[in-house]
Amino acid sequence: MANLDMDQTKSGCKHYQRMCKFVSPCCSKLFSCRLCHDEEISSHKLNRHAVEKIVCCACTVTQGISNKCISCHVKFGNYFCAICRLYDDKDKGQFHCELCGICRVGGRINFKHCETCGFCLPNSIIESHKCIESNSKRNCPICLEDIHNSTIASHVPSCGHVLHTSCYESLLKAGDYRCAICGVSVVSMKEQWKMVSILLFHAANYSTNGVVSLVFCWTQKLSIHQCLKNIVISSSGYYAKTVIRCRR
């Protein structure tokens, strides 16, 4: 049996609110959840499905997996999944997806599982998203961390290459609007293309030699400056909507 102290029997953690703790089968220590274990132990990750013993935070009795203490009868969590060993008092719209093999949040009614991509997607994009085989089993292309089992929300751009929502937001803040895998724009560029068209139209009209050389560089947040490659625009009014990606 794992050794107990007062700090170890306090309920909940920063990840979940619950009235029990896991006895980790790998190192025989007490942890509030698998995430707490993985933050403290760097040599391995806790297999949540392998957990067989829990300790009640109210009476400290060690027991098998259930949602009610066999001794003091306290309820361990308002949400309980025996498969995932998940307990949580906070309502997050939790539901277990058998095809994902894990619990998800956000309400079962709001999601549908895509068997090709391998994970649950919001109803709002389930019909329009681009399927990629085992998409969720790939790591995030930005932080290189796991996506399928992550507690961080995911974002699916039009190209279909999924990434963490926080990584997606960081990408936009850095002024990079390209998918890290395929290079396709992850946001609508309609307004940006409109701006480019206006700039190129005026540049062509004010040309004195009939030819204008301009560069549109993504690395400078939609600014125009000199580069090794140029877009050549004729003064006849015909111009191409072409973006040169600066390879710096």
MARLO-973036 format. One line per 8 residues: number of its first residue (from 1); for each residue z, y, x of N, C-alpha, C. Coordinates in nm, 4 decimals. Each point is the difference from the previous one (the first is absolute). Example, Ala and Ser with C-alpha at 12.3 -4.5 7.8 and 13.67 -1.06 7.14 Angstrom:
BEGIN
1 = 0.7800/-0.5690/1.3190/0.0000/0.1190/-0.0890/0.0000/0.1200/0.0900 ~ -0.0720/0.1050/-0.0350/0.0060/0.1190/0.0820/0.0730/0.1090/-0.0770
***
This chain:
BEGIN
1 = 0.0000/-0.1198/0.0834/0.0000/0.1198/-0.0834/0.0000/0.1254/0.0873 ~ -0.0770/0.1024/-0.0407/-0.0082/0.1241/0.0765/0.1328/0.0739/-0.0040 ~ 0.0352/0.0652/0.1113/0.1231/0.0774/0.0063/-0.0137/0.1281/-0.0821 ~ 0.1055/0.0389/-0.0716/-0.0031/0.1172/-0.0874/0.0938/0.1081/0.0506 ~ -0.0382/0.1273/-0.0206/0.0929/0.1103/0.0200/-0.0239/0.0998/-0.1122 ~ 0.0792/0.1060/-0.0065/-0.0060/0.0941/-0.1117/-0.1355/0.0685/-0.0115 ~ -0.0586/0.0383/0.1145/-0.1293/0.0675/-0.0027/-0.1099/-0.0923/-0.0511 ~ 0.0092/-0.1267/0.0361/-0.1032/-0.0960/-0.0388/0.0013/-0.0289/-0.1500
9 = 0.1121/0.0206/-0.0665/0.0072/-0.0342/-0.1415/-0.0206/0.1207/-0.0920 ~ -0.0302/0.1167/0.0571/-0.0369/0.1145/-0.0830/-0.1332/-0.0284/-0.0690 ~ -0.0121/0.0452/-0.1241/-0.1203/-0.0342/-0.0766/-0.1170/0.0899/0.0339 ~ -0.1186/-0.0607/-0.0006/-0.1233/0.0750/0.0152/-0.0280/0.0521/0.1394 ~ -0.1169/0.0624/0.0121/-0.0441/0.0586/0.1261/-0.0998/0.1104/-0.0328 ~ -0.0641/0.0586/0.0998/-0.0953/0.1083/-0.0251/-0.1275/-0.0499/-0.0672 ~ -0.0193/-0.1321/0.0007/-0.1218/-0.0562/-0.0589/0.0199/-0.0454/-0.1448 ~ 0.1144/-0.0612/-0.0281/0.0270/-0.0559/-0.1329/0.1467/0.0201/-0.0394
17 = 0.0230/0.0121/-0.1301/0.1348/0.0007/-0.0549/0.0265/-0.1378/-0.0595 ~ 0.0965/-0.0719/0.0540/0.0300/-0.1373/-0.0442/0.1437/-0.0357/0.0324 ~ 0.0476/-0.1052/-0.0627/0.1389/-0.0427/0.0182/0.0128/-0.1296/0.0796 ~ -0.0971/-0.0276/0.0833/0.0094/-0.1187/0.0860/-0.0709/0.0255/0.1317 ~ 0.0271/-0.0861/0.0964/-0.0659/0.0067/0.1301/-0.0568/-0.1371/0.0354 ~ -0.1026/0.0012/0.0839/-0.0622/-0.1236/0.0464/0.0755/-0.0563/0.1196 ~ 0.0095/-0.1331/0.0056/0.0367/-0.0672/0.1242/-0.1323/-0.0413/0.0614 ~ -0.0398/0.0662/0.1072/-0.1321/-0.0277/0.0586/-0.0041/-0.1412/0.0571
25 = -0.1009/-0.0792/-0.0393/-0.0093/-0.1382/0.0478/-0.0405/-0.0085/0.1473 ~ -0.0535/0.1104/0.0526/-0.0490/-0.0018/0.1377/0.1084/0.0333/0.1028 ~ 0.0933/0.0882/-0.0375/0.1031/0.0402/0.0961/0.1414/-0.0047/-0.0570 ~ 0.0146/-0.0489/-0.1246/0.1306/-0.0200/-0.0638/0.0863/0.1255/-0.0058 ~ -0.0655/0.1139/-0.0202/0.0716/0.1263/-0.0146/-0.0201/0.0541/-0.1413 ~ 0.0864/0.0938/-0.0383/-0.0100/0.0617/-0.1320/-0.0848/0.1269/0.0041 ~ -0.0916/0.0095/-0.0962/-0.0831/0.1191/-0.0126/-0.0167/0.0328/-0.1481 ~ -0.0078/0.1279/-0.0306/-0.0191/0.0412/-0.1390/-0.1369/-0.0412/-0.0521
33 = -0.1011/-0.0003/0.0879/-0.1356/-0.0383/-0.0418/-0.0810/-0.0383/0.1229 ~ -0.1209/-0.0457/-0.0234/-0.0868/-0.0422/0.1103/-0.0393/0.1186/0.0886 ~ -0.0112/0.1184/-0.0615/-0.0400/0.1179/0.0760/0.1097/0.0424/0.0970 ~ 0.1243/-0.0112/-0.0454/0.1136/0.0289/0.0879/0.0011/-0.0958/0.1181 ~ -0.0283/-0.1257/-0.0275/-0.0067/-0.1010/0.1056/-0.1075/0.0351/0.1017 ~ -0.1206/0.0318/-0.0492/-0.1127/0.0262/0.0890/0.0175/0.1281/0.0809 ~ 0.0773/0.0952/-0.0528/0.0277/0.1234/0.0736/0.0982/-0.0244/0.1128 ~ 0.0933/-0.0924/-0.0217/0.1034/-0.0271/0.1011/-0.0443/-0.1046/0.1014
41 = -0.0729/-0.1010/-0.0476/-0.0422/-0.1101/0.0872/-0.1486/0.0158/0.0324 ~ -0.0329/0.0230/0.1235/-0.1398/0.0241/0.0391/-0.0739/-0.1270/0.0438 ~ 0.0742/-0.1067/0.0267/-0.0628/-0.1218/0.0532/-0.0725/-0.0826/-0.1059 ~ 0.0351/0.0207/-0.1282/-0.0640/-0.0763/-0.1072/0.0215/0.0699/-0.1333 ~ -0.0726/-0.0434/-0.0999/0.0129/0.0552/-0.1349/0.0649/-0.1035/-0.0914 ~ 0.0710/0.0499/-0.0999/0.0676/-0.0892/-0.0943/-0.0993/-0.0523/-0.1032 ~ -0.0037/-0.1316/-0.0135/-0.0805/-0.0626/-0.1051/0.0833/-0.0015/-0.1276 ~ -0.0294/0.0911/-0.0907/0.0817/0.0154/-0.1216/0.0049/-0.1275/-0.0818
49 = -0.1088/-0.0774/0.0007/-0.0056/-0.1220/-0.0801/0.0898/-0.1101/0.0563 ~ 0.0386/0.0147/0.1261/0.0837/-0.1024/0.0642/0.1487/0.0250/-0.0209 ~ 0.0358/0.1150/-0.0572/0.1416/0.0304/-0.0234/0.0571/-0.0936/-0.1064 ~ 0.1096/-0.0662/0.0318/0.0617/-0.0952/-0.0926/0.1424/0.0391/-0.0386 ~ 0.0615/0.0897/0.0776/0.1379/0.0386/-0.0263/0.0131/0.1521/-0.0111 ~ 0.0826/0.0426/-0.0946/0.0320/0.1416/-0.0153/0.1515/0.0151/-0.0080 ~ 0.0480/0.1225/0.0236/0.1430/0.0290/-0.0069/0.0223/0.1112/-0.1018 ~ 0.0911/-0.0239/-0.0926/0.0322/0.1002/-0.1016/0.0745/0.1166/0.0643
57 = -0.0469/0.1228/-0.0276/0.0648/0.1187/0.0565/0.1331/0.0316/-0.0690 ~ 0.0222/-0.0570/-0.1175/0.1241/0.0280/-0.0745/0.1145/-0.0918/0.0419 ~ -0.0306/-0.1287/0.0165/0.1078/-0.0953/0.0317/-0.0205/-0.0758/0.1308 ~ -0.1108/0.0246/0.0679/-0.0359/-0.0583/0.1311/-0.0202/-0.1516/-0.0013 ~ -0.0250/-0.0587/-0.1164/-0.0251/-0.1440/-0.0077/-0.1444/-0.0301/0.0377 ~ -0.0184/-0.0941/0.0916/-0.1334/-0.0446/0.0405/-0.0504/-0.1030/-0.1002 ~ -0.1228/0.0121/-0.0400/-0.0556/-0.0860/-0.1051/-0.1516/-0.0100/0.0089 ~ -0.0572/-0.0832/-0.0872/-0.1443/-0.0174/-0.0035/-0.0697/0.1163/-0.0700
65 = -0.1322/-0.0073/-0.0046/-0.0813/0.1067/-0.0587/0.0149/0.0006/-0.1527 ~ 0.0451/0.1147/-0.0535/0.0083/0.0205/-0.1440/0.0193/0.1486/-0.0218 ~ 0.0102/0.0431/-0.1248/0.0198/0.1424/-0.0259/0.1389/0.0305/-0.0568 ~ 0.0901/-0.0997/0.0081/0.1351/0.0199/-0.0507/0.0986/-0.0757/0.0876 ~ 0.1060/0.0670/0.0406/0.0970/-0.0622/0.0897/0.0697/-0.1169/-0.0686 ~ 0.0111/-0.1104/0.0718/0.0628/-0.1197/-0.0560/0.1521/0.0147/-0.0076 ~ 0.0529/0.1030/0.0683/0.1457/0.0201/0.0020/0.0447/0.1150/-0.0905 ~ -0.0496/0.1210/0.0260/0.0459/0.1173/-0.0769/-0.0979/0.0398/-0.1102
73 = -0.1151/-0.0660/-0.0055/-0.1012/0.0184/-0.1056/-0.0677/0.1377/0.0001 ~ 0.0094/0.0722/0.1122/-0.0697/0.1281/0.0096/-0.1508/-0.0252/0.0077 ~ -0.0765/0.0905/-0.0603/-0.1453/-0.0098/0.0044/-0.0490/0.0630/0.1297 ~ -0.0849/-0.0721/0.0733/-0.0420/0.0474/0.1316/-0.1074/0.1091/-0.0075 ~ -0.0839/-0.0050/-0.1012/-0.1053/0.1012/-0.0107/-0.0607/0.0016/-0.1382 ~ -0.0363/0.1191/-0.0490/-0.0659/0.0091/-0.1308/-0.1374/-0.0644/0.0033 ~ -0.0652/0.0078/0.1180/-0.1253/-0.0748/0.0194/0.0290/-0.1115/0.0985 ~ -0.0450/-0.1186/-0.0339/0.0220/-0.1155/0.0868/-0.1235/-0.0883/0.0008
81 = -0.0470/-0.0355/0.1189/-0.1099/-0.0951/0.0151/0.0480/-0.1118/0.0908 ~ 0.0126/-0.1190/-0.0551/0.0496/-0.1147/0.0768/-0.0993/-0.0424/0.1075 ~ -0.1289/0.0268/-0.0212/-0.1034/-0.0390/0.0971/0.0071/0.0883/0.1240 ~ 0.0062/0.1303/-0.0227/0.0014/0.0961/0.1106/0.1397/0.0309/0.0520 ~ 0.1023/-0.0550/-0.0664/0.1392/0.0318/0.0359/0.0212/0.1514/-0.0081 ~ -0.0554/0.0601/-0.1039/0.0076/0.1451/-0.0151/0.1002/0.0385/-0.1083 ~ 0.0945/0.0843/0.0377/0.0999/0.0537/-0.0921/-0.0083/0.1525/0.0067 ~ 0.0053/0.0662/-0.1144/-0.0014/0.1465/0.0019/0.0535/0.0544/-0.1318
89 = 0.0950/0.0937/0.0093/0.0551/0.0637/-0.1201/-0.0855/0.1174/-0.0458 ~ -0.0823/0.0536/0.0902/-0.0829/0.1155/-0.0331/-0.1305/-0.0448/-0.0637 ~ -0.0333/0.0587/-0.1148/-0.1223/-0.0369/-0.0709/-0.1209/0.0652/0.0668 ~ -0.0865/-0.0827/0.0564/-0.1227/0.0469/0.0649/-0.1243/-0.0600/-0.0656 ~ 0.0210/-0.0583/-0.1179/-0.1118/-0.0690/-0.0649/-0.0392/-0.1253/0.0769 ~ 0.1002/-0.0697/0.0548/-0.0270/-0.1183/0.0808/-0.0596/-0.1138/-0.0837 ~ -0.0893/-0.0745/0.0616/-0.0538/-0.1214/-0.0618/-0.0486/-0.0935/0.1102 ~ 0.0077/-0.1289/-0.0272/-0.0460/-0.0981/0.0987/-0.1441/-0.0384/-0.0310
97 = -0.0873/0.0145/0.0992/-0.1393/-0.0435/-0.0148/-0.0152/-0.1344/0.0695 ~ -0.0306/-0.1028/-0.0760/-0.0133/-0.1341/0.0559/-0.1164/-0.0085/0.0975 ~ -0.1082/0.0758/-0.0252/-0.1173/-0.0051/0.0873/0.0250/0.0748/0.1307 ~ 0.0750/0.1099/-0.0065/0.0391/0.0708/0.1234/0.1046/-0.0807/0.0761 ~ 0.0844/-0.0711/-0.0766/0.1066/-0.0785/0.0608/0.1264/0.0795/0.0249 ~ 0.0030/0.1267/-0.0443/0.1160/0.0863/0.0210/0.0216/0.0884/-0.1228 ~ 0.1090/0.0736/0.0009/0.0275/0.0958/-0.1069/-0.0659/0.1335/0.0304 ~ -0.0485/0.0633/-0.1056/-0.0604/0.1330/0.0105/0.0822/0.0977/-0.0842
105 = -0.0265/0.1298/0.0168/0.0657/0.1021/-0.0814/-0.1068/0.0821/-0.0727 ~ 0.0440/0.0690/-0.1062/-0.0932/0.0856/-0.0728/-0.0312/-0.0469/-0.1407 ~ 0.0512/-0.1179/-0.0400/-0.0230/-0.0507/-0.1343/-0.1197/-0.0928/-0.0102 ~ 0.0236/-0.1231/-0.0431/-0.1070/-0.0994/-0.0076/-0.1183/0.0468/-0.0848 ~ 0.0283/0.0743/-0.1060/-0.1040/0.0446/-0.0925/-0.0977/0.0977/0.0663 ~ 0.0413/0.0613/0.1108/-0.0821/0.1015/0.0664/-0.0874/-0.0551/0.1116 ~ 0.0100/-0.1309/0.0246/-0.0738/-0.0590/0.1112/-0.0738/-0.1271/-0.0408 ~ -0.1018/-0.0308/0.0775/-0.0734/-0.1252/-0.0175/-0.0311/-0.0549/0.1386
113 = 0.0137/-0.1313/0.0146/-0.0224/-0.0622/0.1305/-0.1487/-0.0208/0.0248 ~ -0.0458/0.0400/0.1174/-0.1385/-0.0259/0.0422/0.0028/-0.1216/0.0913 ~ -0.0606/-0.1079/-0.0424/0.0047/-0.1245/0.0768/-0.0806/0.0088/0.1289 ~ -0.1024/0.0844/0.0025/-0.0802/0.0155/0.1223/0.0782/0.0778/0.1050 ~ 0.0534/0.1147/-0.0397/0.0770/0.0839/0.0934/0.1352/-0.0625/0.0334 ~ 0.0559/-0.0749/-0.0959/0.1244/-0.0719/0.0258/0.1275/0.0744/-0.0319 ~ -0.0094/0.1073/-0.0801/0.1223/0.0704/-0.0390/-0.0215/0.0753/-0.1308 ~ 0.1103/0.0534/-0.0545/-0.0056/0.0702/-0.1277/-0.0493/0.1432/0.0191
121 = -0.0883/0.0423/-0.0908/-0.0551/0.1349/0.0042/0.0284/0.0720/-0.1311 ~ 0.0125/0.1327/0.0033/0.0221/0.0753/-0.1234/-0.1148/-0.0195/-0.0985 ~ 0.0305/-0.0017/-0.1276/-0.1038/-0.0150/-0.1022/-0.1077/0.1075/0.0112 ~ 0.0381/0.1177/0.0517/-0.0940/0.1112/0.0076/-0.1142/-0.0231/0.0974 ~ 0.0171/-0.0925/0.0968/-0.1074/-0.0246/0.0972/-0.0457/-0.1460/0.0039 ~ 0.0590/-0.0847/-0.0842/-0.0305/-0.1432/0.0083/-0.1475/-0.0297/-0.0248 ~ -0.0654/0.0772/-0.0863/-0.1412/-0.0236/-0.0299/-0.0933/0.0700/0.0983 ~ 0.0472/0.1062/0.0622/-0.0884/0.0804/0.0850/0.0170/-0.0242/0.1496
129 = 0.1090/-0.0660/0.0420/0.0234/-0.0153/0.1429/-0.0993/-0.0967/0.0640 ~ -0.0207/0.0162/0.1295/-0.0882/-0.0886/0.0757/0.0810/-0.1175/0.0532 ~ -0.0362/-0.1202/-0.0385/0.0732/-0.1198/0.0429/-0.0316/-0.0353/0.1450 ~ 0.1040/-0.0334/0.0735/-0.0131/-0.0486/0.1371/0.0878/-0.1240/0.0125 ~ -0.0571/-0.1079/0.0472/0.0713/-0.1279/0.0084/0.1315/0.0139/0.0768 ~ 0.1100/-0.0440/-0.0648/0.1346/0.0013/0.0602/0.0354/0.1381/0.0554 ~ -0.0347/0.1018/-0.0750/0.0174/0.1388/0.0448/0.1448/0.0340/0.0341 ~ 0.0930/-0.0446/-0.0832/0.1406/0.0362/0.0213/0.0634/-0.0737/0.1179
137 = -0.0653/-0.1042/0.0490/0.0551/-0.0771/0.1117/-0.0303/0.0664/0.1346 ~ -0.0820/0.1064/-0.0024/-0.0274/0.0749/0.1219/0.1121/0.1011/0.0228 ~ 0.0230/0.0344/0.1238/0.0982/0.1039/0.0299/-0.0590/0.1374/-0.0278 ~ 0.0857/0.0971/-0.0225/-0.0454/0.1378/-0.0213/-0.0762/0.0461/0.1238 ~ -0.1198/0.0546/-0.0145/-0.0798/0.0415/0.1159/0.0566/0.1208/0.0739 ~ 0.0977/0.0684/-0.0588/0.0590/0.1170/0.0646/0.1246/-0.0372/0.0790 ~ 0.0988/-0.0607/-0.0668/0.1261/-0.0336/0.0675/0.0040/-0.1438/0.0515 ~ -0.0987/-0.0811/-0.0421/-0.0129/-0.1404/0.0427/0.1142/-0.0887/-0.0504
145 = 0.0714/0.0479/-0.1038/0.1076/-0.0794/-0.0590/-0.0499/-0.0746/-0.1237 ~ 0.0784/-0.0995/-0.0423/-0.0359/-0.0841/-0.1146/-0.0159/0.0808/-0.1283 ~ -0.0958/-0.0395/-0.0820/-0.0229/0.0658/-0.1285/0.0488/-0.0865/-0.1159 ~ -0.0322/-0.1276/0.0015/0.0268/-0.0877/-0.1138/0.1479/-0.0047/-0.0377 ~ 0.0883/-0.0107/0.0982/0.1434/-0.0115/-0.0263/0.0754/0.1311/0.0172 ~ -0.0723/0.1075/0.0254/0.0643/0.1280/0.0281/0.0622/0.0615/-0.1252 ~ 0.1097/0.0712/0.0188/0.0623/0.0742/-0.1099/-0.0643/0.1384/-0.0144 ~ -0.0901/0.0345/0.0907/-0.0717/0.1272/-0.0057/-0.1211/-0.0159/-0.0916
153 = -0.0208/0.0963/-0.0883/-0.1135/-0.0045/-0.0921/-0.1311/0.0013/0.0785 ~ -0.1033/-0.0597/-0.0597/-0.1311/-0.0067/0.0644/-0.1017/0.0871/-0.0724 ~ -0.0993/0.0439/0.0744/-0.1094/0.0799/-0.0560/-0.1306/-0.0738/0.0245 ~ -0.0861/-0.0043/-0.1033/-0.1299/-0.0664/0.0119/-0.1100/0.1035/-0.0185 ~ -0.0638/0.0471/0.1078/-0.1094/0.0969/-0.0118/-0.1263/-0.0662/-0.0539 ~ -0.1033/0.0775/-0.0198/-0.1234/-0.0518/-0.0602/-0.0676/-0.1083/0.0831 ~ 0.0220/0.0017/0.1312/-0.0618/-0.1022/0.0857/0.0712/-0.1342/-0.0117 ~ 0.1224/0.0013/-0.0546/0.0740/-0.1246/-0.0220/0.0981/-0.0368/0.1090
161 = -0.0019/0.0684/0.1135/0.0892/-0.0356/0.1104/0.1392/0.0595/-0.0229 ~ 0.0911/-0.0848/-0.0407/0.1340/0.0429/-0.0409/0.0840/0.0460/0.1202 ~ 0.0839/0.0997/-0.0236/0.0925/0.0496/0.1004/0.1250/0.0511/-0.0711 ~ 0.1081/0.0187/0.0744/0.1223/0.0532/-0.0598/-0.0249/0.1415/-0.0518 ~ 0.0586/0.0318/-0.1148/-0.0166/0.1336/-0.0572/0.0516/0.1069/0.0958 ~ 0.1112/-0.0249/0.0660/0.0550/0.0968/0.0953/-0.0952/0.0211/0.1178 ~ -0.0677/-0.1056/0.0438/-0.0971/0.0115/0.1093/-0.1240/0.0764/-0.0464 ~ -0.0394/-0.0242/-0.1237/-0.1130/0.0719/-0.0592/0.0289/0.1499/-0.0058
169 = 0.1187/0.0356/-0.0419/0.0389/0.1412/-0.0091/0.0064/0.0638/0.1383 ~ 0.0473/-0.0750/0.0989/0.0052/0.0509/0.1374/-0.1404/0.0235/0.0546 ~ -0.0910/-0.0880/-0.0383/-0.1399/0.0118/0.0420/-0.0601/0.1311/-0.0503 ~ 0.0245/0.0299/-0.1270/-0.0540/0.1224/-0.0600/0.0627/0.1244/0.0622 ~ 0.1307/-0.0056/0.0264/0.0680/0.1143/0.0605/-0.0534/0.0285/0.1397 ~ -0.0462/-0.1051/0.0676/-0.0549/0.0156/0.1353/-0.1446/0.0491/-0.0030 ~ -0.0563/0.0130/-0.1211/-0.1372/0.0475/-0.0125/-0.1050/-0.1074/0.0180 ~ 0.0419/-0.1259/-0.0059/-0.0951/-0.1115/0.0137/-0.0215/-0.0619/-0.1368
177 = -0.1225/0.0058/-0.0503/-0.0300/-0.0477/-0.1352/-0.0780/-0.1314/0.0017 ~ -0.0007/-0.0679/0.1132/-0.0768/-0.1228/0.0141/0.0876/-0.1250/-0.0071 ~ -0.0554/-0.1060/-0.0539/0.0672/-0.1303/0.0050/0.0054/-0.0435/0.1453 ~ 0.1159/-0.0474/0.0435/0.0176/-0.0405/0.1392/-0.0793/-0.1252/0.0347 ~ -0.0480/-0.0724/-0.1017/-0.0746/-0.1235/0.0241/-0.1506/0.0215/-0.0053 ~ -0.0484/0.0623/-0.1099/-0.1453/0.0126/-0.0187/-0.0545/0.1414/0.0177 ~ 0.0884/0.1002/0.0067/-0.0450/0.1371/0.0209/-0.0452/0.0737/-0.1241 ~ 0.0024/-0.0660/-0.1155/-0.0401/0.0641/-0.1252/0.1089/0.0966/-0.0457
185 = -0.0376/0.1116/-0.0629/0.0972/0.0980/-0.0479/0.0962/-0.0641/-0.0985 ~ 0.1285/0.0276/0.0168/0.1022/-0.0564/-0.0883/0.0325/0.0925/-0.1168 ~ -0.0610/0.1177/-0.0012/0.0168/0.0943/-0.1099/-0.1380/0.0518/-0.0405 ~ -0.0090/0.0595/-0.1168/-0.1248/0.0608/-0.0447/-0.0306/0.1227/0.0861 ~ -0.1208/0.0054/0.0549/-0.0387/0.1104/0.0878/-0.0945/0.0969/-0.0692 ~ -0.0010/-0.0007/-0.1319/-0.0927/0.0841/-0.0770/0.0115/0.1468/0.0364 ~ 0.1218/0.0521/0.0018/0.0192/0.1418/0.0292/-0.0340/0.0325/0.1449 ~ 0.0330/-0.0937/0.0907/-0.0316/0.0220/0.1408/-0.1507/0.0038/0.0225
193 = -0.0711/-0.0916/-0.0676/-0.1469/-0.0017/0.0127/-0.0602/0.1276/-0.0579 ~ 0.0598/0.0509/-0.1035/-0.0477/0.1251/-0.0596/0.0121/0.1138/0.1001 ~ 0.1131/0.0027/0.0710/0.0223/0.1029/0.1000/-0.1008/-0.0127/0.1141 ~ -0.0250/-0.1240/0.0436/-0.0970/-0.0234/0.1068/-0.1387/0.0477/-0.0421 ~ -0.0385/-0.0304/-0.1233/-0.1315/0.0392/-0.0503/-0.0180/0.1513/0.0029 ~ 0.1043/0.0725/-0.0399/-0.0063/0.1465/-0.0022/-0.0129/0.0543/0.1422 ~ 0.0802/-0.0547/0.0918/-0.0045/0.0450/0.1388/-0.1368/-0.0252/0.0628 ~ -0.0536/-0.1183/-0.0226/-0.1294/-0.0344/0.0583/-0.1138/0.0790/-0.0622
201 = 0.0088/0.0274/-0.1281/-0.1038/0.0770/-0.0684/-0.0075/0.1407/0.0575 ~ 0.1168/0.0641/0.0150/0.0019/0.1361/0.0538/-0.0397/0.0020/0.1473 ~ 0.0406/-0.1004/0.0739/-0.0359/-0.0065/0.1416/-0.1506/-0.0112/0.0161 ~ -0.0647/-0.0810/-0.0856/-0.1450/-0.0173/0.0065/-0.0722/0.1275/-0.0383 ~ 0.0494/0.0714/-0.1003/-0.0627/0.1236/-0.0466/0.0099/0.1126/0.1018 ~ 0.1082/0.0018/0.0787/0.0205/0.1080/0.0965/-0.0499/-0.0348/0.1393 ~ -0.0663/-0.1159/0.0125/-0.0524/-0.0384/0.1299/-0.1149/0.0914/0.0417 ~ -0.0029/0.0383/0.1261/-0.1065/0.0884/0.0495/-0.1129/-0.0768/0.0667
209 = 0.0277/-0.1213/0.0426/-0.1029/-0.0777/0.0690/-0.0489/-0.1190/-0.0811 ~ 0.0424/-0.0079/-0.1247/-0.0484/-0.1076/-0.0871/0.0822/-0.1267/0.0068 ~ 0.0897/-0.0092/0.0984/0.0823/-0.1201/0.0140/0.1450/0.0409/0.0248 ~ 0.0909/-0.0671/-0.0664/0.1424/0.0256/0.0177/0.0696/-0.1297/0.0389 ~ 0.0871/0.0037/0.0989/0.0750/-0.1187/0.0425/0.1471/0.0204/-0.0322 ~ 0.0531/-0.0880/-0.0827/0.1394/0.0086/-0.0408/0.0673/-0.1352/0.0153 ~ 0.1319/0.0024/0.0117/0.0772/-0.1239/0.0061/0.1151/0.0077/-0.0986 ~ 0.0173/-0.1093/-0.0722/0.1100/-0.0095/-0.0956/0.0918/-0.1093/0.0529
217 = 0.1144/0.0388/0.0521/0.0866/-0.0963/0.0704/0.1256/-0.0304/-0.0790 ~ 0.0221/-0.1298/-0.0296/0.1142/-0.0412/-0.0820/0.1327/0.0196/0.0721 ~ -0.0003/-0.0031/0.1303/0.1273/0.0060/0.0721/0.0635/0.1374/-0.0059 ~ -0.0735/0.1019/-0.0430/0.0542/0.1350/-0.0064/0.0220/0.0475/-0.1439 ~ 0.0227/-0.0937/-0.0916/0.0307/0.0329/-0.1388/-0.1064/0.0899/-0.0633 ~ -0.1221/-0.0472/0.0009/-0.1112/0.0668/-0.0662/-0.0410/0.1311/0.0681 ~ 0.0260/0.0162/0.1284/-0.0455/0.1186/0.0715/-0.1330/-0.0303/0.0694 ~ -0.0780/0.1044/0.0264/-0.1289/-0.0169/0.0665/0.0123/0.0497/0.1440
225 = -0.0413/-0.0816/0.0967/0.0078/0.0402/0.1392/-0.1007/-0.0794/0.0818 ~ -0.0114/0.0329/0.1273/-0.0968/-0.0669/0.0856/0.0434/-0.1434/0.0311 ~ -0.0961/-0.0857/0.0149/0.0271/-0.1406/0.0315/-0.1207/-0.0545/0.0751 ~ 0.0074/-0.1244/0.0457/-0.1101/-0.0607/0.0741/-0.1192/-0.0304/-0.0892 ~ 0.0245/-0.0176/-0.1318/-0.1070/-0.0313/-0.0938/-0.0164/0.1158/-0.0976 ~ -0.1217/0.0277/-0.0408/-0.0267/0.1102/-0.0907/-0.0747/-0.0460/-0.1242 ~ 0.0213/0.0723/-0.1083/-0.0798/-0.0192/-0.1198/-0.1076/0.1081/0.0028 ~ -0.1257/-0.0387/0.0011/-0.1084/0.0968/0.0053/-0.0486/0.0284/-0.1407
233 = 0.0004/0.1264/-0.0391/-0.0350/0.0424/-0.1343/-0.1228/0.0903/0.0052 ~ -0.1020/-0.0300/-0.0775/-0.1188/0.0872/-0.0015/0.0236/0.1178/-0.0916 ~ -0.0640/0.1144/0.0277/0.0181/0.1211/-0.0775/-0.0774/-0.0032/-0.1311 ~ -0.0686/-0.1112/-0.0280/-0.0778/-0.0086/-0.1226/0.0874/-0.0253/-0.1224 ~ 0.1278/-0.0235/0.0258/0.0906/-0.0236/-0.1124/0.0315/-0.1462/-0.0201 ~ -0.0692/-0.0901/0.0708/0.0281/-0.1427/-0.0097/0.1031/-0.0352/0.1073 ~ 0.1083/-0.0581/-0.0410/0.1012/-0.0374/0.0969/0.0699/-0.1269/-0.0475 ~ 0.0477/-0.0752/0.0968/0.0616/-0.1303/-0.0295/0.1520/0.0143/-0.0070
241 = 0.0608/-0.0699/-0.0960/0.1458/-0.0036/-0.0065/0.0481/-0.1076/0.0979 ~ 0.0054/0.0360/0.1266/0.0349/-0.0962/0.1030/0.1250/0.0439/0.0730 ~ 0.0925/-0.0903/0.0163/0.1239/0.0297/0.0717/-0.0021/-0.0720/0.1333 ~ 0.0185/0.0733/0.1056/0.0122/-0.0584/0.1331/0.1473/-0.0200/0.0294 ~ 0.0416/-0.1219/0.0202/0.1400/-0.0283/0.0297/0.0230/0.0179/0.1494 ~ 0.0826/0.0925/0.0338/0.0288/0.0291/0.1389/0.0747/-0.1179/0.0618 ~ -0.0531/-0.0582/0.1062/0.0593/-0.1191/0.0629/0.0931/0.0403/0.1140 ~ 0.0972/0.0805/-0.0284/0.0929/0.0432/0.1060/0.1207/-0.0898/0.0041
***
